[in-house]
Amino acid sequence: MSIHPLPPPEQPTGLGRLPVARWFVATGLAAVIALAGGIVLTVLMIEAVRDAGPRPVVEVQLDRLNAALVVLFVVVVAVAVGLAVIVRYTVLKPIAQLTEQVRQVASGDFDQRLRVDRPAELAELSSHIDAMRVRVVTAWRTAEDQADELRRSNGELEQFAYVASHDLQEPLRKIASFTQMLEQRYGDQLDDRAKQYIHYSVDGAKRMQLLINDLLDFSRVGRVSGERVVIDTGEALRLALSNLSARIEDSEAVVTSDELPKVIGNRLQLTQLFQNLVENAVKFRSEAPPRVHIGVRRAGEMWEFSCSDNGIGVEPKYADRIFLIFQRLHPRDVYPGTGIGLALCRKIIDFHGGQLWLDGDAEGPGTTFRWTLPPAGEDE
């Protein structure tokens, strides 16, 4: 198995640029030169003593000293050669072997096994590194399998979206239209209870169509029209308010906003985000006319937006529940809807790399939602 190689390693600096072998060679040469220099100096001193005409006994001792120096030099050279061989085969060669194995792994061959037999410290180190490699490869393969499964699930979801948008909605439209035609043609022969049943049937079919459309919108986030570019959030808000103009006028709502920045995002989805939040603020209003304000401030590397209203509010204990799909806090006959709006908003924000939450510490009545979005390049 070969996957993308790792980034190139950082280059060493200073004395660290010299390999270990060169350090051993340099140290060994320095020791041999020092020893040879000492022996040569000693021999010169012995010759100087001989030139002075010492006694015969001293001459004999000087000859023995010369022999001892020669033997010492030979022994030291032999020991140095032995040490060089030991270091070469027990330290330098295993290090070079481990380095080559690590280099192959870093180049992308993650099936390359890391193993050296000596010395004990390097053998233990290589076993730990190889165990880490095995865990990483296993996790990567698991992630690949999960990605394949996710791609398969997405394919099935796309098929479901097609079926839902065509094959399921057509029978619902027929149910609603033919039930209404039944009431129009035979209405004078039906009593009040029968007309009520017909009303329930039509209302159920229409609510099912609305639920299917909302599910389609939820499934499309991140898959359809997923391109993210520089977006003027002020323009997205104006488009959302234009779509809600009739509802805002009927409720006498007032929507204000700060000067909104440009962000990296999808225009259609951000418009849908503003539209859902403002629509909720108008829907869940109190007795006073709705007042909605869209604010923004810089929070570190992100823009933090807020949507505040003077409506009925949400208790903090429901801060997580309201973002779950199909979760409702009020009966359908009091506040109509499918219970998918806030779940869709959170999915949109997640797709954009931000967070959406209920601000339970906001001052004043009503509800405040906050969310973050990445800034455009010129705003960073």
Secondary structure, DSSP 8 states (H G I E B T S, - for coil): -B-----------GGGGS-HHHHHHHHHHHHHHHHHHHHHHHHHHHHHHHHT---HHHHHHHHHHHHHHHHHHHHHHHHHHHHHHHHIIIIIHHHHHHHHHHHHHHTTBTT------SSHHHHHHHHHHHHHHHHHHHHHHHHHHHHHHHHHHHHHHHHHHHHIIIIIHHHHHHHHHHHHHHHHHHGGG--HHHHHHHHHHHHHHHHHHHHHHHHHHHHHTTTSS---EEEEHHHHHHHHHHHTHHHHHHHT-EEEE----EEEE-HHHHHHHHHHHHHHHHHT--SS--EEEEEEEEETTEEEEEEEE-SS---GGGTTGGGSTT--SS-TTTS-S-S-HHHHHHHHHHHTT--EEE-TT-SSSS-EEEEEE-B-GGG-
